[in-house]
């Protein structure tokens, strides 16, 4: 990642999202459903069903890490199920 992109990322996180976002607690409550819809139907559909999630994930490193981990786990589980 370049120096400029690091700056842009830091600035975006400091300024926060332009649209409404969830709190960390709301994010945690909705994350399972969001990831399932995201994997089965795509980002756009997940964003429709859980408004504010994407904005929160883009601004909260801890929740974004949880999202990435859960998404990887669900995908790995789905792959293991299909190969059995």
PDB file of N, CA, C and O in Angstrom:
ATOM      1  N   UNK A   1       0.856  -1.175   0.000  1.00  0.00           N
ATOM      2  CA  UNK A   1       0.000   0.000   0.000  1.00  0.00           C
ATOM      3  C   UNK A   1       0.901   1.238   0.000  1.00  0.00           C
ATOM      4  O   UNK A   1       1.863   1.322   0.763  1.00  0.00           O
ATOM      5  N   UNK A   2       0.577   2.174  -0.853  1.00  0.00           N
ATOM      6  CA  UNK A   2       1.408   3.365  -0.974  1.00  0.00           C
ATOM      7  C   UNK A   2       1.158   4.321   0.192  1.00  0.00           C
ATOM      8  O   UNK A   2       0.194   4.187   0.946  1.00  0.00           O
ATOM      9  N   UNK A   3       2.045   5.264   0.303  1.00  0.00           N
ATOM     10  CA  UNK A   3       1.933   6.259   1.377  1.00  0.00           C
ATOM     11  C   UNK A   3       0.649   7.082   1.246  1.00  0.00           C
ATOM     12  O   UNK A   3      -0.011   7.378   2.242  1.00  0.00           O
ATOM     13  N   UNK A   4       0.302   7.447   0.006  1.00  0.00           N
ATOM     14  CA  UNK A   4      -0.925   8.214  -0.225  1.00  0.00           C
ATOM     15  C   UNK A   4      -2.167   7.410   0.130  1.00  0.00           C
ATOM     16  O   UNK A   4      -3.114   7.948   0.704  1.00  0.00           O
ATOM     17  N   UNK A   5      -2.168   6.132  -0.206  1.00  0.00           N
ATOM     18  CA  UNK A   5      -3.345   5.327   0.110  1.00  0.00           C
ATOM     19  C   UNK A   5      -3.465   5.115   1.627  1.00  0.00           C
ATOM     20  O   UNK A   5      -4.576   5.011   2.148  1.00  0.00           O
ATOM     21  N   UNK A   6      -2.339   5.049   2.332  1.00  0.00           N
ATOM     22  CA  UNK A   6      -2.382   4.976   3.799  1.00  0.00           C
ATOM     23  C   UNK A   6      -3.009   6.250   4.369  1.00  0.00           C
ATOM     24  O   UNK A   6      -3.832   6.197   5.283  1.00  0.00           O
ATOM     25  N   UNK A   7      -2.609   7.377   3.820  1.00  0.00           N
ATOM     26  CA  UNK A   7      -3.169   8.663   4.273  1.00  0.00           C
ATOM     27  C   UNK A   7      -4.660   8.740   4.006  1.00  0.00           C
ATOM     28  O   UNK A   7      -5.437   9.143   4.872  1.00  0.00           O
ATOM     29  N   UNK A   8      -5.056   8.347   2.795  1.00  0.00           N
ATOM     30  CA  UNK A   8      -6.474   8.377   2.432  1.00  0.00           C
ATOM     31  C   UNK A   8      -7.289   7.459   3.340  1.00  0.00           C
ATOM     32  O   UNK A   8      -8.384   7.821   3.772  1.00  0.00           O
ATOM     33  N   UNK A   9      -6.764   6.294   3.623  1.00  0.00           N
ATOM     34  CA  UNK A   9      -7.456   5.348   4.503  1.00  0.00           C
ATOM     35  C   UNK A   9      -7.586   5.928   5.913  1.00  0.00           C
ATOM     36  O   UNK A   9      -8.654   5.850   6.520  1.00  0.00           O
ATOM     37  N   UNK A  10      -6.521   6.498   6.427  1.00  0.00           N
ATOM     38  CA  UNK A  10      -6.553   7.103   7.766  1.00  0.00           C
ATOM     39  C   UNK A  10      -7.527   8.272   7.815  1.00  0.00           C
ATOM     40  O   UNK A  10      -8.276   8.414   8.781  1.00  0.00           O
ATOM     41  N   UNK A  11      -7.522   9.095   6.801  1.00  0.00           N
ATOM     42  CA  UNK A  11      -8.427  10.240   6.745  1.00  0.00           C
ATOM     43  C   UNK A  11      -9.882   9.785   6.682  1.00  0.00           C
ATOM     44  O   UNK A  11     -10.737  10.351   7.363  1.00  0.00           O
ATOM     45  N   UNK A  12     -10.169   8.767   5.871  1.00  0.00           N
ATOM     46  CA  UNK A  12     -11.525   8.233   5.754  1.00  0.00           C
ATOM     47  C   UNK A  12     -12.006   7.692   7.096  1.00  0.00           C
ATOM     48  O   UNK A  12     -13.155   7.901   7.484  1.00  0.00           O
ATOM     49  N   UNK A  13     -11.121   7.000   7.795  1.00  0.00           N
ATOM     50  CA  UNK A  13     -11.498   6.452   9.109  1.00  0.00           C
ATOM     51  C   UNK A  13     -11.732   7.571  10.133  1.00  0.00           C
ATOM     52  O   UNK A  13     -12.630   7.469  10.969  1.00  0.00           O
ATOM     53  N   UNK A  14     -10.936   8.624  10.069  1.00  0.00           N
ATOM     54  CA  UNK A  14     -11.106   9.742  11.001  1.00  0.00           C
ATOM     55  C   UNK A  14     -12.391  10.523  10.750  1.00  0.00           C
ATOM     56  O   UNK A  14     -13.088  10.911  11.688  1.00  0.00           O
ATOM     57  N   UNK A  15     -12.693  10.746   9.485  1.00  0.00           N
ATOM     58  CA  UNK A  15     -13.875  11.534   9.137  1.00  0.00           C
ATOM     59  C   UNK A  15     -15.170  10.751   9.285  1.00  0.00           C
ATOM     60  O   UNK A  15     -16.228  11.341   9.504  1.00  0.00           O
ATOM     61  N   UNK A  16     -15.101   9.443   9.169  1.00  0.00           N
ATOM     62  CA  UNK A  16     -16.296   8.620   9.287  1.00  0.00           C
ATOM     63  C   UNK A  16     -17.062   8.580   7.979  1.00  0.00           C
ATOM     64  O   UNK A  16     -16.716   9.262   7.014  1.00  0.00           O
ATOM     65  N   UNK A  17     -18.098   7.776   7.965  1.00  0.00           N
ATOM     66  CA  UNK A  17     -18.850   7.581   6.723  1.00  0.00           C
ATOM     67  C   UNK A  17     -19.765   8.756   6.401  1.00  0.00           C
ATOM     68  O   UNK A  17     -20.154   9.527   7.278  1.00  0.00           O
ATOM     69  N   UNK A  18     -20.095   8.868   5.132  1.00  0.00           N
ATOM     70  CA  UNK A  18     -21.021   9.906   4.685  1.00  0.00           C
ATOM     71  C   UNK A  18     -22.467   9.484   4.920  1.00  0.00           C
ATOM     72  O   UNK A  18     -23.361  10.328   4.989  1.00  0.00           O
ATOM     73  N   UNK A  19     -22.695   8.174   5.043  1.00  0.00           N
ATOM     74  CA  UNK A  19     -24.037   7.663   5.265  1.00  0.00           C
ATOM     75  C   UNK A  19     -24.158   7.086   6.683  1.00  0.00           C
ATOM     76  O   UNK A  19     -23.155   6.925   7.377  1.00  0.00           O
ATOM     77  N   UNK A  20     -25.384   6.778   7.105  1.00  0.00           N
ATOM     78  CA  UNK A  20     -25.574   6.210   8.443  1.00  0.00           C
ATOM     79  C   UNK A  20     -24.835   4.874   8.575  1.00  0.00           C
ATOM     80  O   UNK A  20     -24.659   4.143   7.600  1.00  0.00           O
ATOM     81  N   UNK A  21     -24.416   4.581   9.782  1.00  0.00           N
ATOM     82  CA  UNK A  21     -23.738   3.312  10.024  1.00  0.00           C
ATOM     83  C   UNK A  21     -24.236   2.691  11.320  1.00  0.00           C
ATOM     84  O   UNK A  21     -24.847   3.362  12.152  1.00  0.00           O
ATOM     85  N   UNK A  22     -23.970   1.412  11.476  1.00  0.00           N
ATOM     86  CA  UNK A  22     -24.331   0.695  12.688  1.00  0.00           C
ATOM     87  C   UNK A  22     -23.316   0.976  13.790  1.00  0.00           C
ATOM     88  O   UNK A  22     -22.217   1.464  13.523  1.00  0.00           O
ATOM     89  N   UNK A  23     -23.686   0.667  15.017  1.00  0.00           N
ATOM     90  CA  UNK A  23     -22.727   0.679  16.125  1.00  0.00           C
ATOM     91  C   UNK A  23     -22.008  -0.669  16.131  1.00  0.00           C
ATOM     92  O   UNK A  23     -22.407  -1.582  15.408  1.00  0.00           O
ATOM     93  N   UNK A  24     -20.964  -0.804  16.928  1.00  0.00           N
ATOM     94  CA  UNK A  24     -20.262  -2.085  17.042  1.00  0.00           C
ATOM     95  C   UNK A  24     -21.206  -3.174  17.565  1.00  0.00           C
ATOM     96  O   UNK A  24     -21.160  -4.311  17.095  1.00  0.00           O
ATOM     97  N   UNK A  25     -22.042  -2.838  18.513  1.00  0.00           N
ATOM     98  CA  UNK A  25     -22.980  -3.815  19.072  1.00  0.00           C
ATOM     99  C   UNK A  25     -23.972  -4.278  18.006  1.00  0.00           C
ATOM    100  O   UNK A  25     -24.239  -5.474  17.886  1.00  0.00           O
ATOM    101  N   UNK A  26     -24.514  -3.348  17.239  1.00  0.00           N
ATOM    102  CA  UNK A  26     -25.444  -3.714  16.168  1.00  0.00           C
ATOM    103  C   UNK A  26     -24.733  -4.541  15.101  1.00  0.00           C
ATOM    104  O   UNK A  26     -25.298  -5.495  14.566  1.00  0.00           O
ATOM    105  N   UNK A  27     -23.506  -4.175  14.801  1.00  0.00           N
ATOM    106  CA  UNK A  27     -22.711  -4.914  13.830  1.00  0.00           C
ATOM    107  C   UNK A  27     -22.543  -6.355  14.284  1.00  0.00           C
ATOM    108  O   UNK A  27     -22.757  -7.281  13.502  1.00  0.00           O
ATOM    109  N   UNK A  28     -22.166  -6.549  15.525  1.00  0.00           N
ATOM    110  CA  UNK A  28     -21.967  -7.891  16.060  1.00  0.00           C
ATOM    111  C   UNK A  28     -23.258  -8.699  15.986  1.00  0.00           C
ATOM    112  O   UNK A  28     -23.232  -9.881  15.644  1.00  0.00           O
ATOM    113  N   UNK A  29     -24.388  -8.068  16.305  1.00  0.00           N
ATOM    114  CA  UNK A  29     -25.689  -8.751  16.280  1.00  0.00           C
ATOM    115  C   UNK A  29     -26.087  -9.181  14.869  1.00  0.00           C
ATOM    116  O   UNK A  29     -26.749 -10.205  14.704  1.00  0.00           O
ATOM    117  N   UNK A  30     -25.697  -8.422  13.861  1.00  0.00           N
ATOM    118  CA  UNK A  30     -26.126  -8.675  12.479  1.00  0.00           C
ATOM    119  C   UNK A  30     -25.073  -9.359  11.611  1.00  0.00           C
ATOM    120  O   UNK A  30     -25.355  -9.715  10.467  1.00  0.00           O
ATOM    121  N   UNK A  31     -23.874  -9.545  12.136  1.00  0.00           N
ATOM    122  CA  UNK A  31     -22.763  -9.990  11.296  1.00  0.00           C
ATOM    123  C   UNK A  31     -22.986 -11.373  10.685  1.00  0.00           C
ATOM    124  O   UNK A  31     -22.671 -11.571   9.511  1.00  0.00           O
ATOM    125  N   UNK A  32     -23.510 -12.321  11.432  1.00  0.00           N
ATOM    126  CA  UNK A  32     -23.741 -13.668  10.895  1.00  0.00           C
ATOM    127  C   UNK A  32     -24.669 -13.612   9.685  1.00  0.00           C
ATOM    128  O   UNK A  32     -24.367 -14.172   8.632  1.00  0.00           O
ATOM    129  N   UNK A  33     -25.783 -12.940   9.845  1.00  0.00           N
ATOM    130  CA  UNK A  33     -26.763 -12.834   8.757  1.00  0.00           C
ATOM    131  C   UNK A  33     -26.153 -12.105   7.560  1.00  0.00           C
ATOM    132  O   UNK A  33     -26.336 -12.516   6.415  1.00  0.00           O
ATOM    133  N   UNK A  34     -25.431 -11.026   7.833  1.00  0.00           N
ATOM    134  CA  UNK A  34     -24.809 -10.235   6.773  1.00  0.00           C
ATOM    135  C   UNK A  34     -23.851 -11.088   5.943  1.00  0.00           C
ATOM    136  O   UNK A  34     -23.895 -11.057   4.713  1.00  0.00           O
ATOM    137  N   UNK A  35     -22.990 -11.844   6.614  1.00  0.00           N
ATOM    138  CA  UNK A  35     -22.003 -12.671   5.909  1.00  0.00           C
ATOM    139  C   UNK A  35     -22.695 -13.763   5.099  1.00  0.00           C
ATOM    140  O   UNK A  35     -22.297 -14.025   3.964  1.00  0.00           O
ATOM    141  N   UNK A  36     -23.712 -14.400   5.648  1.00  0.00           N
ATOM    142  CA  UNK A  36     -24.427 -15.435   4.911  1.00  0.00           C
ATOM    143  C   UNK A  36     -25.043 -14.875   3.633  1.00  0.00           C
ATOM    144  O   UNK A  36     -24.922 -15.476   2.565  1.00  0.00           O
ATOM    145  N   UNK A  37     -25.700 -13.730   3.742  1.00  0.00           N
ATOM    146  CA  UNK A  37     -26.313 -13.108   2.565  1.00  0.00           C
ATOM    147  C   UNK A  37     -25.238 -12.638   1.596  1.00  0.00           C
ATOM    148  O   UNK A  37     -25.386 -12.790   0.384  1.00  0.00           O
ATOM    149  N   UNK A  38     -24.175 -12.076   2.112  1.00  0.00           N
ATOM    150  CA  UNK A  38     -23.073 -11.590   1.285  1.00  0.00           C
ATOM    151  C   UNK A  38     -22.497 -12.723   0.430  1.00  0.00           C
ATOM    152  O   UNK A  38     -22.235 -12.535  -0.758  1.00  0.00           O
ATOM    153  N   UNK A  39     -22.303 -13.882   1.028  1.00  0.00           N
ATOM    154  CA  UNK A  39     -21.719 -15.012   0.307  1.00  0.00           C
ATOM    155  C   UNK A  39     -22.725 -15.618  -0.673  1.00  0.00           C
ATOM    156  O   UNK A  39     -22.359 -15.960  -1.797  1.00  0.00           O
ATOM    157  N   UNK A  40     -23.965 -15.751  -0.267  1.00  0.00           N
ATOM    158  CA  UNK A  40     -24.974 -16.395  -1.116  1.00  0.00           C
ATOM    159  C   UNK A  40     -25.518 -15.486  -2.218  1.00  0.00           C
ATOM    160  O   UNK A  40     -25.816 -15.956  -3.316  1.00  0.00           O
ATOM    161  N   UNK A  41     -25.651 -14.180  -1.933  1.00  0.00           N
ATOM    162  CA  UNK A  41     -26.337 -13.289  -2.863  1.00  0.00           C
ATOM    163  C   UNK A  41     -25.535 -12.059  -3.275  1.00  0.00           C
ATOM    164  O   UNK A  41     -25.993 -11.283  -4.114  1.00  0.00           O
ATOM    165  N   UNK A  42     -24.359 -11.867  -2.707  1.00  0.00           N
ATOM    166  CA  UNK A  42     -23.507 -10.751  -3.099  1.00  0.00           C
ATOM    167  C   UNK A  42     -23.587  -9.559  -2.150  1.00  0.00           C
ATOM    168  O   UNK A  42     -24.487  -9.452  -1.317  1.00  0.00           O
ATOM    169  N   UNK A  43     -22.615  -8.674  -2.310  1.00  0.00           N
ATOM    170  CA  UNK A  43     -22.483  -7.491  -1.453  1.00  0.00           C
ATOM    171  C   UNK A  43     -23.699  -6.577  -1.505  1.00  0.00           C
ATOM    172  O   UNK A  43     -24.178  -6.100  -0.476  1.00  0.00           O
ATOM    173  N   UNK A  44     -24.189  -6.341  -2.710  1.00  0.00           N
ATOM    174  CA  UNK A  44     -25.297  -5.391  -2.854  1.00  0.00           C
ATOM    175  C   UNK A  44     -26.524  -5.848  -2.074  1.00  0.00           C
ATOM    176  O   UNK A  44     -27.168  -5.046  -1.398  1.00  0.00           O
ATOM    177  N   UNK A  45     -26.848  -7.133  -2.168  1.00  0.00           N
ATOM    178  CA  UNK A  45     -28.022  -7.654  -1.452  1.00  0.00           C
ATOM    179  C   UNK A  45     -27.789  -7.594   0.053  1.00  0.00           C
ATOM    180  O   UNK A  45     -28.706  -7.244   0.796  1.00  0.00           O
ATOM    181  N   UNK A  46     -26.603  -7.922   0.516  1.00  0.00           N
ATOM    182  CA  UNK A  46     -26.293  -7.855   1.947  1.00  0.00           C
ATOM    183  C   UNK A  46     -26.416  -6.421   2.450  1.00  0.00           C
ATOM    184  O   UNK A  46     -26.926  -6.182   3.545  1.00  0.00           O
ATOM    185  N   UNK A  47     -25.949  -5.473   1.650  1.00  0.00           N
ATOM    186  CA  UNK A  47     -26.039  -4.066   2.029  1.00  0.00           C
ATOM    187  C   UNK A  47     -27.489  -3.589   2.087  1.00  0.00           C
ATOM    188  O   UNK A  47     -27.832  -2.744   2.913  1.00  0.00           O
ATOM    189  N   UNK A  48     -28.340  -4.127   1.213  1.00  0.00           N
ATOM    190  CA  UNK A  48     -29.764  -3.790   1.251  1.00  0.00           C
ATOM    191  C   UNK A  48     -30.427  -4.302   2.531  1.00  0.00           C
ATOM    192  O   UNK A  48     -31.219  -3.601   3.162  1.00  0.00           O
ATOM    193  N   UNK A  49     -30.086  -5.536   2.897  1.00  0.00           N
ATOM    194  CA  UNK A  49     -30.735  -6.165   4.050  1.00  0.00           C
ATOM    195  C   UNK A  49     -30.218  -5.649   5.387  1.00  0.00           C
ATOM    196  O   UNK A  49     -30.940  -5.672   6.384  1.00  0.00           O
ATOM    197  N   UNK A  50     -28.985  -5.189   5.412  1.00  0.00           N
ATOM    198  CA  UNK A  50     -28.403  -4.673   6.654  1.00  0.00           C
ATOM    199  C   UNK A  50     -27.795  -3.297   6.356  1.00  0.00           C
ATOM    200  O   UNK A  50     -26.576  -3.168   6.244  1.00  0.00           O
ATOM    201  N   UNK A  51     -28.646  -2.269   6.227  1.00  0.00           N
ATOM    202  CA  UNK A  51     -28.142  -0.930   5.920  1.00  0.00           C
ATOM    203  C   UNK A  51     -27.201  -0.424   7.016  1.00  0.00           C
ATOM    204  O   UNK A  51     -27.455  -0.610   8.206  1.00  0.00           O
ATOM    205  N   UNK A  52     -26.144   0.200   6.604  1.00  0.00           N
ATOM    206  CA  UNK A  52     -25.191   0.771   7.545  1.00  0.00           C
ATOM    207  C   UNK A  52     -24.046  -0.152   7.906  1.00  0.00           C
ATOM    208  O   UNK A  52     -23.068   0.281   8.516  1.00  0.00           O
ATOM    209  N   UNK A  53     -24.156  -1.431   7.532  1.00  0.00           N
ATOM    210  CA  UNK A  53     -23.092  -2.385   7.873  1.00  0.00           C
ATOM    211  C   UNK A  53     -21.812  -2.065   7.116  1.00  0.00           C
ATOM    212  O   UNK A  53     -20.741  -1.997   7.720  1.00  0.00           O
ATOM    213  N   UNK A  54     -21.902  -1.869   5.811  1.00  0.00           N
ATOM    214  CA  UNK A  54     -20.705  -1.610   5.011  1.00  0.00           C
ATOM    215  C   UNK A  54     -19.978  -0.360   5.518  1.00  0.00           C
ATOM    216  O   UNK A  54     -18.753  -0.353   5.634  1.00  0.00           O
ATOM    217  N   UNK A  55     -20.739   0.692   5.817  1.00  0.00           N
ATOM    218  CA  UNK A  55     -20.130   1.924   6.323  1.00  0.00           C
ATOM    219  C   UNK A  55     -19.409   1.662   7.643  1.00  0.00           C
ATOM    220  O   UNK A  55     -18.320   2.185   7.876  1.00  0.00           O
ATOM    221  N   UNK A  56     -20.017   0.855   8.498  1.00  0.00           N
ATOM    222  CA  UNK A  56     -19.382   0.557   9.772  1.00  0.00           C
ATOM    223  C   UNK A  56     -18.105  -0.254   9.566  1.00  0.00           C
ATOM    224  O   UNK A  56     -17.078   0.040  10.177  1.00  0.00           O
ATOM    225  N   UNK A  57     -18.164  -1.264   8.717  1.00  0.00           N
ATOM    226  CA  UNK A  57     -16.987  -2.102   8.477  1.00  0.00           C
ATOM    227  C   UNK A  57     -15.835  -1.305   7.874  1.00  0.00           C
ATOM    228  O   UNK A  57     -14.670  -1.577   8.161  1.00  0.00           O
ATOM    229  N   UNK A  58     -16.158  -0.333   7.048  1.00  0.00           N
ATOM    230  CA  UNK A  58     -15.107   0.490   6.448  1.00  0.00           C
ATOM    231  C   UNK A  58     -14.453   1.421   7.465  1.00  0.00           C
ATOM    232  O   UNK A  58     -13.319   1.859   7.270  1.00  0.00           O
ATOM    233  N   UNK A  59     -15.166   1.723   8.550  1.00  0.00           N
ATOM    234  CA  UNK A  59     -14.631   2.655   9.536  1.00  0.00           C
ATOM    235  C   UNK A  59     -14.156   2.033  10.827  1.00  0.00           C
ATOM    236  O   UNK A  59     -13.528   2.709  11.643  1.00  0.00           O
ATOM    237  N   UNK A  60     -14.443   0.749  11.033  1.00  0.00           N
ATOM    238  CA  UNK A  60     -14.087   0.098  12.299  1.00  0.00           C
ATOM    239  C   UNK A  60     -13.187  -1.104  12.022  1.00  0.00           C
ATOM    240  O   UNK A  60     -13.646  -2.139  11.541  1.00  0.00           O
ATOM    241  N   UNK A  61     -11.937  -0.957  12.324  1.00  0.00           N
ATOM    242  CA  UNK A  61     -10.961  -2.002  12.036  1.00  0.00           C
ATOM    243  C   UNK A  61     -11.270  -3.302  12.780  1.00  0.00           C
ATOM    244  O   UNK A  61     -11.131  -4.385  12.212  1.00  0.00           O
ATOM    245  N   UNK A  62     -11.685  -3.205  14.037  1.00  0.00           N
ATOM    246  CA  UNK A  62     -11.969  -4.412  14.818  1.00  0.00           C
ATOM    247  C   UNK A  62     -13.135  -5.195  14.219  1.00  0.00           C
ATOM    248  O   UNK A  62     -13.052  -6.414  14.075  1.00  0.00           O
ATOM    249  N   UNK A  63     -14.207  -4.511  13.875  1.00  0.00           N
ATOM    250  CA  UNK A  63     -15.364  -5.193  13.283  1.00  0.00           C
ATOM    251  C   UNK A  63     -15.041  -5.711  11.889  1.00  0.00           C
ATOM    252  O   UNK A  63     -15.514  -6.780  11.503  1.00  0.00           O
ATOM    253  N   UNK A  64     -14.245  -4.971  11.134  1.00  0.00           N
ATOM    254  CA  UNK A  64     -13.854  -5.421   9.804  1.00  0.00           C
ATOM    255  C   UNK A  64     -13.026  -6.694   9.890  1.00  0.00           C
ATOM    256  O   UNK A  64     -13.196  -7.592   9.065  1.00  0.00           O
ATOM    257  N   UNK A  65     -12.145  -6.789  10.858  1.00  0.00           N
ATOM    258  CA  UNK A  65     -11.357  -8.009  11.045  1.00  0.00           C
ATOM    259  C   UNK A  65     -12.270  -9.186  11.401  1.00  0.00           C
ATOM    260  O   UNK A  65     -12.084 -10.294  10.899  1.00  0.00           O
ATOM    261  N   UNK A  66     -13.246  -8.942  12.260  1.00  0.00           N
ATOM    262  CA  UNK A  66     -14.211  -9.986  12.619  1.00  0.00           C
ATOM    263  C   UNK A  66     -14.999 -10.426  11.377  1.00  0.00           C
ATOM    264  O   UNK A  66     -15.237 -11.616  11.173  1.00  0.00           O
ATOM    265  N   UNK A  67     -15.393  -9.463  10.563  1.00  0.00           N
ATOM    266  CA  UNK A  67     -16.125  -9.750   9.328  1.00  0.00           C
ATOM    267  C   UNK A  67     -15.288 -10.603   8.391  1.00  0.00           C
ATOM    268  O   UNK A  67     -15.774 -11.604   7.864  1.00  0.00           O
ATOM    269  N   UNK A  68     -14.046 -10.223   8.179  1.00  0.00           N
ATOM    270  CA  UNK A  68     -13.166 -10.978   7.284  1.00  0.00           C
ATOM    271  C   UNK A  68     -12.934 -12.405   7.798  1.00  0.00           C
ATOM    272  O   UNK A  68     -12.927 -13.356   7.017  1.00  0.00           O
ATOM    273  N   UNK A  69     -12.749 -12.542   9.094  1.00  0.00           N
ATOM    274  CA  UNK A  69     -12.533 -13.867   9.685  1.00  0.00           C
ATOM    275  C   UNK A  69     -13.765 -14.750   9.534  1.00  0.00           C
ATOM    276  O   UNK A  69     -13.662 -15.917   9.156  1.00  0.00           O
ATOM    277  N   UNK A  70     -14.926 -14.185   9.833  1.00  0.00           N
ATOM    278  CA  UNK A  70     -16.161 -14.953   9.720  1.00  0.00           C
ATOM    279  C   UNK A  70     -16.428 -15.339   8.273  1.00  0.00           C
ATOM    280  O   UNK A  70     -16.828 -16.470   7.996  1.00  0.00           O
ATOM    281  N   UNK A  71     -16.214 -14.420   7.358  1.00  0.00           N
ATOM    282  CA  UNK A  71     -16.427 -14.710   5.941  1.00  0.00           C
ATOM    283  C   UNK A  71     -15.492 -15.840   5.476  1.00  0.00           C
ATOM    284  O   UNK A  71     -15.920 -16.729   4.741  1.00  0.00           O
ATOM    285  N   UNK A  72     -14.237 -15.810   5.894  1.00  0.00           N
ATOM    286  CA  UNK A  72     -13.288 -16.861   5.528  1.00  0.00           C
ATOM    287  C   UNK A  72     -13.711 -18.203   6.118  1.00  0.00           C
ATOM    288  O   UNK A  72     -13.607 -19.234   5.455  1.00  0.00           O
ATOM    289  N   UNK A  73     -14.184 -18.193   7.353  1.00  0.00           N
ATOM    290  CA  UNK A  73     -14.630 -19.419   8.009  1.00  0.00           C
ATOM    291  C   UNK A  73     -15.842 -20.012   7.299  1.00  0.00           C
ATOM    292  O   UNK A  73     -15.891 -21.218   7.055  1.00  0.00           O
ATOM    293  N   UNK A  74     -16.812 -19.177   6.969  1.00  0.00           N
ATOM    294  CA  UNK A  74     -18.022 -19.657   6.293  1.00  0.00           C
ATOM    295  C   UNK A  74     -17.672 -20.210   4.915  1.00  0.00           C
ATOM    296  O   UNK A  74     -18.201 -21.246   4.512  1.00  0.00           O
ATOM    297  N   UNK A  75     -16.803 -19.540   4.202  1.00  0.00           N
ATOM    298  CA  UNK A  75     -16.390 -20.031   2.874  1.00  0.00           C
ATOM    299  C   UNK A  75     -15.652 -21.357   2.985  1.00  0.00           C
ATOM    300  O   UNK A  75     -15.896 -22.272   2.198  1.00  0.00           O
ATOM    301  N   UNK A  76     -14.753 -21.468   3.953  1.00  0.00           N
ATOM    302  CA  UNK A  76     -14.007 -22.713   4.137  1.00  0.00           C
ATOM    303  C   UNK A  76     -14.954 -23.848   4.515  1.00  0.00           C
ATOM    304  O   UNK A  76     -14.798 -24.975   4.045  1.00  0.00           O
ATOM    305  N   UNK A  77     -15.922 -23.555   5.352  1.00  0.00           N
ATOM    306  CA  UNK A  77     -16.902 -24.567   5.748  1.00  0.00           C
ATOM    307  C   UNK A  77     -17.735 -25.009   4.551  1.00  0.00           C
ATOM    308  O   UNK A  77     -18.015 -26.197   4.393  1.00  0.00           O
ATOM    309  N   UNK A  78     -18.130 -24.057   3.707  1.00  0.00           N
ATOM    310  CA  UNK A  78     -18.912 -24.382   2.517  1.00  0.00           C
ATOM    311  C   UNK A  78     -18.096 -25.238   1.564  1.00  0.00           C
ATOM    312  O   UNK A  78     -18.629 -26.182   0.980  1.00  0.00           O
ATOM    313  N   UNK A  79     -16.823 -24.934   1.395  1.00  0.00           N
ATOM    314  CA  UNK A  79     -15.960 -25.723   0.510  1.00  0.00           C
ATOM    315  C   UNK A  79     -15.788 -27.134   1.056  1.00  0.00           C
ATOM    316  O   UNK A  79     -15.817 -28.100   0.294  1.00  0.00           O
ATOM    317  N   UNK A  80     -15.610 -27.260   2.367  1.00  0.00           N
ATOM    318  CA  UNK A  80     -15.444 -28.575   2.981  1.00  0.00           C
ATOM    319  C   UNK A  80     -16.723 -29.401   2.831  1.00  0.00           C
ATOM    320  O   UNK A  80     -16.663 -30.612   2.619  1.00  0.00           O
ATOM    321  N   UNK A  81     -17.853 -28.756   2.940  1.00  0.00           N
ATOM    322  CA  UNK A  81     -19.133 -29.453   2.806  1.00  0.00           C
ATOM    323  C   UNK A  81     -19.343 -29.947   1.391  1.00  0.00           C
ATOM    324  O   UNK A  81     -19.876 -31.038   1.189  1.00  0.00           O
ATOM    325  N   UNK A  82     -18.929 -29.153   0.398  1.00  0.00           N
ATOM    326  CA  UNK A  82     -19.101 -29.536  -1.010  1.00  0.00           C
ATOM    327  C   UNK A  82     -18.158 -30.643  -1.424  1.00  0.00           C
ATOM    328  O   UNK A  82     -18.459 -31.366  -2.373  1.00  0.00           O
ATOM    329  N   UNK A  83     -17.029 -30.808  -0.754  1.00  0.00           N
ATOM    330  CA  UNK A  83     -16.072 -31.833  -1.133  1.00  0.00           C
ATOM    331  C   UNK A  83     -16.336 -33.160  -0.440  1.00  0.00           C
ATOM    332  O   UNK A  83     -15.783 -34.187  -0.833  1.00  0.00           O
ATOM    333  N   UNK A  84     -17.179 -33.145   0.591  1.00  0.00           N
ATOM    334  CA  UNK A  84     -17.492 -34.391   1.309  1.00  0.00           C
ATOM    335  C   UNK A  84     -18.493 -35.235   0.574  1.00  0.00           C
ATOM    336  O   UNK A  84     -18.859 -36.311   1.047  1.00  0.00           O
TER     337      UNK A  84
END
